[in-house]
Amino acid sequence: MKHFGIETARTALTRWDGDPATLEHLATSGNDVYRFHAGEPRILRITDRAYRTFAEQGAEMAFLRHLDDRGVRVAAPLPSRAGELLETLDDCSACVLSWAPGVRVDPGSPDWDLPFFREWGRNLAEIHLAAQSYTGPGRWEWWEEGLLAVISLSTLRRQAERDRHRDAILAGYQEVLALPEIWAERWRFLRLRIHYVYLSRLEMFGSQPSAEQKSILTTLRQTLREPIVWP
């Protein structure tokens, strides 16, 4: 997977309105993510088209636009000067998303409480509800994303109060939607997620991983061998 530095970001930003002097690198994983200002903060995302095709990314932008139109709180795609939600450069694609204001909530934060997790579940259900009316291009069946509730819960599995937090997420979810039938098969999706993370890191780290990357891969392999007993 190829990654793209600040010069590519500056070139991409010429397709939108924004000050290239304000570009700030935030993260690199499956995408290279930058923040910039255009009267307000925004996100520039650059993606290797060998990693995600133009069609796949276009479907993602269409889905986010649909969610935003339905009043779901998302980082909405913003059109370029040419009116496109996704622009193509030489070997990458670029999109601009609205900035999601707020604070980072981690274990121990003042907002790490039951109302926060209940809202977490409610927002997830709102995404799934809006997805039921989505008719645009798809990478998969968007309305089958009940498994994302499982993935959300998997991030809590090492927390001391995971049962209370899980119950709050599920309670919030069920204020909007009933749990999908696939909830009974949640352990299968958790296992699938672990395999996905491991394989994606293998691809990302390449044939000569660093010592830190080797440690990450070792931990993931150990996790794959463990039985799934939660949630």
C-alpha positions as CSV (number, residue, x, y, z in Angstrom):
1,M,0.0,0.0,0.0
2,K,1.4,3.4,-1.0
3,H,1.2,6.4,1.2
4,F,1.2,10.1,0.2
5,G,3.0,13.0,1.8
6,I,2.4,16.7,2.1
7,E,3.2,17.5,-1.5
8,T,0.5,15.2,-2.8
9,A,-1.8,16.7,-0.2
10,R,-1.1,20.2,-1.5
11,T,-1.8,19.0,-5.1
12,A,-5.0,17.3,-4.0
13,L,-6.2,20.4,-2.1
14,T,-6.1,22.5,-5.3
15,R,-9.3,20.7,-6.3
16,W,-11.1,22.2,-3.3
17,D,-11.2,25.6,-1.6
18,G,-8.7,25.6,1.2
19,D,-5.5,27.1,2.5
20,P,-2.6,24.7,1.7
21,A,-0.5,26.4,4.4
22,T,-2.8,25.0,7.0
23,L,-2.4,21.4,6.0
24,E,-1.6,19.2,9.1
25,H,-0.9,15.5,8.9
26,L,-3.1,13.6,11.4
27,A,-2.8,9.9,10.7
28,T,-1.7,7.3,8.2
29,S,-3.3,3.8,8.1
30,G,-5.4,2.7,5.2
31,N,-5.5,6.4,4.2
32,D,-3.4,9.5,4.7
33,V,-5.4,12.0,6.6
34,Y,-4.8,15.7,6.8
35,R,-6.6,18.6,8.5
36,F,-6.8,22.0,6.8
37,H,-8.9,25.2,7.1
38,A,-11.3,26.7,4.6
39,G,-13.0,29.2,6.9
40,E,-13.5,26.2,9.2
41,P,-11.5,23.0,9.8
42,R,-12.0,20.2,7.3
43,I,-10.5,16.8,6.5
44,L,-8.5,15.8,3.4
45,R,-8.3,12.1,2.9
46,I,-5.9,10.5,0.3
47,T,-6.2,6.8,-0.6
48,D,-4.1,4.5,-2.8
49,R,-6.4,3.3,-5.6
50,A,-4.7,-0.1,-5.5
51,Y,-5.9,-0.4,-1.9
52,R,-9.5,1.0,-2.5
53,T,-10.8,1.4,-6.0
54,F,-12.4,4.5,-7.2
55,A,-15.8,2.7,-7.3
56,E,-15.4,1.5,-3.7
57,Q,-14.5,5.0,-2.5
58,G,-17.3,6.5,-4.6
59,A,-19.8,4.2,-2.9
60,E,-18.5,5.2,0.5
61,M,-19.0,8.9,-0.3
62,A,-22.5,8.3,-1.7
63,F,-23.4,6.4,1.5
64,L,-22.0,9.2,3.7
65,R,-24.0,11.7,1.7
66,H,-27.1,9.7,2.1
67,L,-26.6,9.5,5.9
68,D,-26.0,13.2,6.1
69,D,-29.2,13.9,4.1
70,R,-31.1,11.7,6.6
71,G,-29.9,13.8,9.5
72,V,-27.4,11.2,10.8
73,R,-24.3,12.9,12.4
74,V,-21.4,11.9,10.2
75,A,-18.3,13.5,8.7
76,A,-20.1,14.4,5.4
77,P,-18.3,14.6,2.0
78,L,-17.9,18.0,0.6
79,P,-17.8,18.6,-3.2
80,S,-14.8,19.8,-5.0
81,R,-14.7,22.9,-7.2
82,A,-15.9,20.6,-10.0
83,G,-18.8,19.4,-8.0
84,E,-17.3,15.9,-7.4
85,L,-17.3,14.1,-4.0
86,L,-14.1,12.2,-5.1
87,E,-11.2,13.4,-7.2
88,T,-8.6,11.3,-9.0
89,L,-4.9,12.1,-9.0
90,D,-2.1,10.0,-10.6
91,D,-2.4,6.9,-8.5
92,C,-4.6,8.0,-5.7
93,S,-8.0,9.4,-4.9
94,A,-8.9,12.3,-2.7
95,C,-11.9,13.4,-0.8
96,V,-12.7,16.2,1.7
97,L,-15.0,15.6,4.7
98,S,-16.5,18.0,7.2
99,W,-14.8,18.2,10.6
100,A,-16.5,16.5,13.5
101,P,-16.2,18.8,16.5
102,G,-15.9,17.3,19.9
103,V,-13.4,15.9,22.3
104,R,-11.7,12.5,22.4
105,V,-13.3,10.2,24.9
106,D,-11.0,7.6,26.5
107,P,-11.3,5.3,29.6
108,G,-11.0,7.7,32.5
109,S,-12.4,10.7,30.7
110,P,-15.2,12.6,32.3
111,D,-17.6,11.6,29.5
112,W,-16.7,7.9,29.8
113,D,-20.0,7.0,31.4
114,L,-23.3,5.2,30.7
115,P,-25.0,8.1,28.9
116,F,-22.1,8.2,26.5
117,F,-22.4,4.5,25.7
118,R,-26.2,4.7,25.4
119,E,-25.7,7.5,22.8
120,W,-23.1,5.4,21.1
121,G,-25.7,2.6,20.6
122,R,-28.4,5.1,19.5
123,N,-26.1,6.7,16.9
124,L,-25.1,3.3,15.5
125,A,-28.8,2.3,15.1
126,E,-29.5,5.6,13.4
127,I,-26.9,4.7,10.8
128,H,-28.4,1.2,10.3
129,L,-31.9,2.7,10.0
130,A,-30.9,5.2,7.4
131,A,-29.0,2.5,5.5
132,Q,-32.3,0.7,4.9
133,S,-33.3,3.4,2.4
134,Y,-30.0,3.6,0.7
135,T,-30.2,2.8,-3.0
136,G,-26.9,4.0,-4.3
137,P,-23.8,2.1,-5.3
138,G,-22.6,-0.4,-2.7
139,R,-19.5,-2.2,-1.7
140,W,-21.6,-4.6,0.4
141,E,-25.2,-4.8,1.6
142,W,-25.3,-1.7,3.8
143,W,-28.4,-2.8,5.7
144,E,-26.6,-5.9,6.9
145,E,-24.2,-3.9,9.0
146,G,-25.7,-5.1,12.3
147,L,-22.3,-6.7,12.6
148,L,-20.9,-3.2,13.2
149,A,-22.6,-3.3,16.6
150,V,-20.4,-6.4,17.3
151,I,-17.3,-4.5,16.1
152,S,-18.1,-1.6,18.3
153,L,-18.4,-3.8,21.3
154,S,-15.1,-5.6,20.6
155,T,-13.3,-2.3,21.4
156,L,-14.5,-2.7,25.0
157,R,-13.6,-6.3,25.6
158,R,-10.6,-5.5,27.8
159,Q,-12.4,-2.9,29.9
160,A,-13.3,-3.6,33.6
161,E,-16.9,-2.4,33.2
162,R,-17.4,-3.9,29.8
163,D,-20.7,-5.6,30.7
164,R,-22.3,-2.4,31.9
165,H,-21.0,-0.5,28.9
166,R,-22.3,-3.3,26.5
167,D,-25.7,-3.2,28.1
168,A,-25.8,0.6,27.7
169,I,-24.9,0.4,24.0
170,L,-27.5,-2.2,23.3
171,A,-30.1,-0.3,25.2
172,G,-29.4,2.8,23.2
173,Y,-29.5,0.8,20.0
174,Q,-32.8,-0.7,20.8
175,E,-34.3,2.7,21.4
176,V,-34.1,3.1,17.6
177,L,-34.0,-0.5,16.2
178,A,-34.5,-4.0,17.3
179,L,-31.2,-6.1,17.4
180,P,-30.7,-7.9,14.1
181,E,-31.0,-11.7,13.9
182,I,-27.3,-12.0,13.2
183,W,-26.6,-10.8,16.7
184,A,-26.9,-14.4,17.8
185,E,-23.9,-15.2,15.5
186,R,-21.8,-12.3,16.9
187,W,-18.8,-14.4,17.8
188,R,-18.4,-15.3,14.1
189,F,-18.1,-11.7,13.2
190,L,-15.6,-11.0,16.0
191,R,-13.4,-13.8,14.7
192,L,-13.7,-12.5,11.2
193,R,-12.7,-9.0,12.4
194,I,-9.6,-10.3,14.1
195,H,-8.6,-12.1,10.9
196,Y,-9.2,-9.0,8.9
197,V,-7.1,-6.8,11.2
198,Y,-4.2,-9.4,11.1
199,L,-4.2,-9.7,7.3
200,S,-4.5,-5.9,6.8
201,R,-1.5,-5.4,9.1
202,L,0.5,-8.1,7.2
203,E,-0.2,-6.1,4.0
204,M,0.5,-2.8,5.6
205,F,3.8,-3.8,7.3
206,G,5.3,-5.5,4.2
207,S,8.0,-8.1,4.0
208,Q,10.4,-6.5,6.4
209,P,8.4,-5.3,9.5
210,S,10.0,-3.4,12.3
211,A,10.5,-4.8,15.7
212,E,7.4,-3.0,16.9
213,Q,5.4,-4.2,13.9
214,K,6.5,-7.8,14.6
215,S,5.3,-7.5,18.2
216,I,1.9,-6.3,16.9
217,L,1.6,-9.3,14.6
218,T,2.6,-11.7,17.4
219,T,-0.1,-10.3,19.6
220,L,-2.7,-10.6,16.8
221,R,-1.7,-14.2,16.2
222,Q,-2.1,-15.0,19.9
223,T,-5.5,-13.3,19.9
224,L,-6.6,-15.5,16.9
225,R,-5.9,-18.6,19.0
226,E,-8.0,-17.4,22.0
227,P,-11.6,-18.5,22.3
228,I,-14.1,-15.7,22.0
229,V,-16.2,-15.5,25.1
230,W,-17.4,-11.9,25.0
231,P,-19.7,-10.1,24.3
